[in-house]
């Protein structure tokens, strides 16, 4: 089972292709739907406040696009690439909460 903070290669289908994505959800239980929350990584940057760049040895230069969050079945996870540090995961989480309007002003 993939864990929060890990980066996996994910098959998003024809429209988005296979690309890295960050696991942002917690593990699901037996009564839950078998879905995993992911934020895709992109190399096509626009300079958006919702693109979070993190440096790792296992990713190309780019950013996690929190506006692209999706829930996918685990069968679309291809393989684990690595994991973000606690601080890197917090950067992505902060941007995601800001985009969702769940931060205090």
N, C-alpha and C positions, 0 to 999 in steps of 0.2 A: 504494500500500500504506500503510495507516495505521501510525503510529509510536507507540511507547511514550510516554506522557505527553500524547497528544492526547485531546481530548474530542470524541466524535462523537454525533450523533443516531442512535439505534439502534432498529430495529423489533423489539421483544421479543414481538410477537404480541398476541393479544386479552387475555390475562391481565395483562400488564404494560404494555401500550401502547407508544407511541413516546416515548422519553425519552433524555436525555443519558447517556453512559457514558464512563468513562475507559479507555483502552487501557493494559493493564498487562503484556501479553506482548511478547516480542521477535518479530521477523519469522520466519515459518516458511520452511523450505527445501523444495525440490522433493519430497524423500522424506517430508516431514511431512504430517500432515493439515492441510487448509486451515481452521484454526480460530484465532480471535483471542480472547484473554482480556480480558474487560471487567468493570469494577465499575460498577454503575448508580448514578446520582444520584437522590436522592429529596428531595421537599419535605415528606414526611410523617415528621417527626422524632419519635423516642421518647426521646432523651437517652442513647442507647446509647454505650458506649465504642467501638463499632465503626462509628459514624457520624463521618466526617471532613469537617468544614466547611472549605471554602476559598472565598475571595472572588475572583471574576473578573468581568469586564465582560460575559461571554457566558452566564452561568448565573444562574438565579433563586436566591434564598436557599434553602439546603438543605445536603445533605451527600452524600458518596459512601459507600454502604453496603457495606463490605468483605465482610459476610456474604452478600451477593448475587452474588459473583463467578460468572461464567459463561464458557463457551467457545462462541463463535458463529461460523458461517460468514460470510465477508466480505460476502455478498450482503445481509445485514441491516443493514449500515451505510448510513445515508441520506445524511448529509453531515457534514463536519468543522465543528465550532463554534469550536475554538480549541485552545490547549495550556496546560497547567499549567507553572508555574515548576519548576525543579529542587527547590526546597524544598517546594513544595506536593505534588509527586509523591512526595517522600520521606515526607511525613506519611502519605499514603495507603498507601504501601508498608510503613511501620513498623506501622500498624494491621493490615494484612493479615497480615503475618508473626506478629504477636502473636496474632491470631485462629487462625492455623494452628498455633500452638505452636512456631514456628521461631525464637524469640528466646532469647537467653541471659539467665538470671536474674542 
